C-alpha cells in the first residue's frame, strides 16, 4: 500500500516511542477499491494522554472515546486508542469505553467487515 511520507513519519514517531499504530477504516477501504484517499485514521495502543505528549498540536475531539486529532505537517490525523465498547443506548455512541491492548481485539468490535482491516504503515 502506498502512503504519503507524512503518514510514514507519523507512524515512525509512534514506533520510536514503543507504540503500535495501524491505518484503519476508509484509507484501507479506498486502497482496496483503487480509490484515491486523503483521509487517514489510525488505531493505536497509546492512550490519548500519551499521544498528546508525543505531538505538539493535538485536539482532544473525542477523548472520552479515546480519539484525538493530531495536527502534523499540515495534515489532520484522527488517532484512536484500541478500545472495547459496551451497549449503545442511543444507537450511536457507546455507553462505556474500555481501552484494550491489542489491535485484534479492537478490530473485533468494528461494525463492518471492511472496517475490520488494519494496515501496518511501517
Secondary structure by P-SEA (a helix, b strand, c coil): ccccaaaaaaaaaaaaabbbbbbbcaaaaaaaaccccccccccccccaaaaaaacccccccccccbbbbbbcccbbbbbbcccccccccccccccbbbbbccaaaaaaaccccccccccccc
